């Protein structure tokens, strides 16, 4: 059963020789690539900053996330079998469900110096 390509010379290349050939092939310009007259500067890509959000917007997003997690915990608690209703997981879920998020939602953060 054949195992790979036949060596081009009398003996197979060593790993270092194979790597040197590979690097030489990679450094040669490809026929389809245009020859640059001078080296191009590297392209610098700056990551975009997320848009600035006001404190009330962040507060509302945080409240929405807490309400979503509370609803997920309620669904998880309802799906628990009766045998697990007294477990530590069930108690933690029940405490999350019992949190009064409406009282937290009633509080509004103060507006700041004309930026909100």
N, C-alpha and C positions, 0 to 999 in steps of 0.2 A: 504494500500500500504506500503510495507516494506521500511524503511529509514535507510540504512546502516546495519552494522553487529550488531548482538546481543552482549551485554556486556558479558564478560567472568565471571565476578563476579556478585554480587547482584546489584551493581550500576555501571554506566559508569565511565570511568577514567576521571580525570581532565586533562586539557591541559598540566600541568606540569608533571603529571604522564605519560601521553602518550609520551611526549618529552623525559623523562628519559628512558623509555623503548626503544625508537627509538635509542637513543645514546648508550645504552648498547648493542643493537643488532649490531650497526655499529662498535663498538670497538672490538667485538669478531672476531677472524680470521675466514675466510671462509674456508670450508673443501678443496676447490680446490687450495687455495693459499699455497705456500711453507712457512714453518716457517723460518724466517731469524734468523741466529745465533746471529748476532749483528745488531744494527740499521744502516741503510745505510745513508750516508750523503746526504743532499738535493742536487738535481741536479741544477747546476747553468748554465743557458743558457744566453750567452751574445749575444745581437743583433749584426748582421753584419753591419759594416759601409759600406755605399755606396762607390763604387770605386771613387777615386779622379779624377775629370775631370778638364782639363786645362781651362783657361780663354777663349781661342778661341772656344773650344767645347761648353762651356756654352753660349757664345755669339751666336754661330750658332743655338743652340737649342732655345734660346730666340727669335731669328729672325724667325725661322720656326714657332714657336707658334704665333707670331704676324701676320705673313702672313696667318696662318690658321684662326685666329680670324677675320682678315679683310675679308677673303673670306666668312666666315659665316655671317658677318654683311652685305655683299653685297647681299647674297642670302636672308637674312631676309628683307632687304630693297626692293628687287624686289618683294617679296611676300606680301608686305603691300598693302592694298586696297587704291584706290585713295583718299578716304575720310580721311585717316590718313597720307597723304604725307606732311602735314604742321604741324604735331604734334611735340612735343619735342623729342619723340623717333626717329622719322624720321630724325630730324635735327642732333641728336647725331650719328645716323648710317651714315648719309651722311658725317659728319666730319671724322669719322673713315675711311670711304671708300676713302676720299680725301687725307688722310695722304700719304706722299711719303716715303714708306718704302724702296724703292730702294736706296735712298740717305743714309739711315741709314745702309743698307746692304753693301754699298760700303766702309764704315769705318771698319777698322780691328783693334782690340785691340793690343797693343804692346806685343811682346813676352817677357817673363820674364826669367831671369837668368838661361837659359838652362833647364827649367822645362817644357817648352811647346813644 
